[in-house]
Amino acid sequence: MKILHIISSAKGEASFSIKLGNAIIEKLKAKYPDSIVKEHNLTNTPFPHLEEVHLNAFYTPAETHTPELVEAIKHSDTSIAELKDADIIVIGVPFYNFSIPSTLKAWIDHISRAGVTFTHDENGLHGLITGKKVYLAFASGGVYSDGPTLGMTDLTVYRVEGVAVPALKDAALEKAIESVEV
């Protein structure tokens, strides 16, 4: 088995998500003794937050990439290749201030690419990285699985969705606005 371990905690040896991720890896290695583990520590090699140049690289055909676009897409291409190569993925997910670290979010932004890791059509989204077992090693100082954290309990969500789906995009915003009741 090829195991990819994504680390996103800035706490190093004191990190509970790293300790839990390592424990998952050890159990996997006991079950699959010939496993190869590749570790990608996002705090040591952080990904840039998405900027216009990255999005341009994602949506420009590779054969027409300028040197600037080739450079901008390197993180994305390398990480997607790591995902495709892995059989099992262990992702360390620390929770800081009620959310994941921006390093993990940046990684997610770079691996989420239309036509490469997912596609969409009139029937919705379809993932293209299949056949993988993913383990999340989630760690938090507080207990988030039980009750509201910030005290805000009266929550209503409205969404505009389908803006990239040809059959839905023209009516998406109007449908969302019409659903608003205050």
N, C-alpha and C positions, 0 to 999 in steps of 0.2 A: 504494500500500500504506500502511496505517496501522500503525506500529510502536510498541509500548509497551515502554519500557526501565525495568525495575524495578532500582533501585540499593539495596543493603542494606549496603554497606561503610561503616564509620566512619572509614576511613583517607583519605578525600578523594583528592587528587591522587596520593598514594603507593599507592593501591589497585590491585592487579593484577586483581581481578575487574571494576573499573570500566574499566581499560585494555582488558581483553579484551572486555568488553561493548561498549565504544566501537568497537573494531576490527570486531566483528560488525556493528554498526550501519553503519559505513562501507562494508563489503562489500555489505550489503543495499541501501544507498542507491546504490551503483554499479550494482547489478543492477536496481534499481527507482528511477530518478532522480527521479520525482515523489513519492516517499514522504514522508509526514509522520511525524515522530518526536515522541512524547510521553514525557517523562521523569518518572518518579515516584521521588523519592529518599526512601526510608523513614527515613533517618537525620535528614533535615531536618523531616519530618512523620511522626513515628512513630505507629504505631497503638497503642491501648491493648491490654493483654493482656486476654483474655476474662474477663469477670466475669459474675455472675448476670444483671445488667441486659442485657448483650449477648445472652446465650442466651435470655432472655425475649423480647427483641425479635425474634430469629430465628424463634422458634416461636409467636409471637402473630400472628394475621392483621393485615395492615397497616391495614385499616379500623378496627381497635379499638386501635391504638397510642395510648398516652398521650404527652404531650410528652416525657417522659423516655425512652420507647422510641424515639420518632422521632429524638431526639438520639443515642441509643446505636447505632442502626443506620446512621447516616450514612456512616461509614468503609466499612462493608461494601457498602452500596448503590453508593457512588461507585466503589469498586474493581472491583466486578462489572461495572458499566457500562463502565469502561475496558477490561476484558478482552473483553467482548462486542463492543466497538467496534473492537478491534485485529484486524488480520489476522495479525500476527507479534508474538510476545512474546519479549523478551530479558530474562532474569533474572540479575542478578549474584549469585553465591553464594560469598561468602568463607567460609572455614572457620576458626573461632577455637576453640581448645581442644577440638578433635575434633567440632565441631558448627557449625550455621549460627547466625548472630546472632539474638537474640530478636526483633529488629525484623522480620526476614523470617518467622519463625515466626508472629508476631502477624498479619502480612499474610495468610499462608496460612490462619490460623484465621478471619479475617474474610471470605475469599473462598470458604471451604468451607461451603456452606449447603444443607442438605437441601431438596429441592423447588425450589431456585433454580439451583445449579451442579451438583448431582448428585441422583439419586434412587436408591432401592433397592426391590427387591421380592424375591420368593422365588428369583429367578435371580441375585441379587447387586446390585452397584452399577452405575450407568449414568451416565456423565458427560453433562452438558447444555451444556457449552461446547465445541463441536466445530468442526472446520474451521480450527483455528489451528496455526501452526507455532511451536514454542517452542524457543528456544535457551537453554541454561544456560551462563553464563560462570563456571565454577568455578575458584577460586584458593585455594591452601593453602601454608603455609610448609613443611609436611612432605609426604612422598610417601605417600598413603593408598591408592593403587591397588595396592600391592605389599606384602603381609604385614601382620601384626597390629601395631598401634601401641602399645598399653599393655602388651603382654606377656601378656595374658589370651587364651589360645588354646583352652582347653577350655570351650566354650560350648554350652549346651543351651537352647533356647527352647521355652516352653510358651505357648499362647495360648488365651484364651477369646474366641471370635469368633462373630458372628451374633446378638449380644444385641439388635439392633434389627430382625432379620428374623423376622417372625411365625412362620414354620415352624421356626425354629431356636432361638429365644430361650429356651424353657422347658428345653431340654436342654443349652444351650451351656456353662454352668459345670460341670455334672456331667461332660460329655464331656471338658472340659479337665482336670479333676481326675483323672479315670480315666486320662488319658494320661501322667500324671506318673510317671516312673521315676527313682529316685535311687540 
